[in-house]
């Protein structure tokens, strides 16, 4: 595997910012988007359960329809690809069994090889205290995916803007999520910054590392 140098990583993270104005004429090339989509699929999650769906919105009409439910921010309409991160509202035994079956299939294991792991997951995210807060748990997993998506995009020179300024219930209606068992958590616009986006030139403001990073 070819590794990214420390310098390249830090340059990419320094370069990225929450893009406020996208170039509406530029689209993410298909190979680049394919890699970003794969970065979402490869996101780690608790137990590996992947309690999410990623809705990639490219239809201009749908993107425009999301603007009034995004505090009238125009990034959904102006970006190339708009990703909505939806979390599973509840986890049942059937969902866990589906994941266990997929794992056995991919790794060539016997059907009962993961029975202990299966029971542990069910005892936690289905029948345990976490099962009573399944949506909140799944939402936190979505933020792991959001971070991986943004970091991957930055390394590829693609701009992003994470968006919590939205009305989840209205997003659910526009995107057909009502009744699916999934609910909107957060979104992220992806594309290329407009040449006149004044925010691109602003210096990053962060607390000193000594204040936020503690080595114990």
Secondary structure, DSSP 8 states (H G I E B T S, - for coil): -----HHHHHHHHHH--B-SSB-TT----HHHHHHHHHHHHT---GGG---EEEEEE--HHHHHHHHTTTTT-SHHHHSSEEEEEEEES---HHHHHHHHHHHHHHHT--TTTTHHHHHHHIIIIISSGGGGGHHHHHHHHHHHHHHHHHHHHHHTT-EEEEE--S-HHHHHHHHT-TTTTEEEEEEEEEE-B-TT-GGGGS------HHHH----
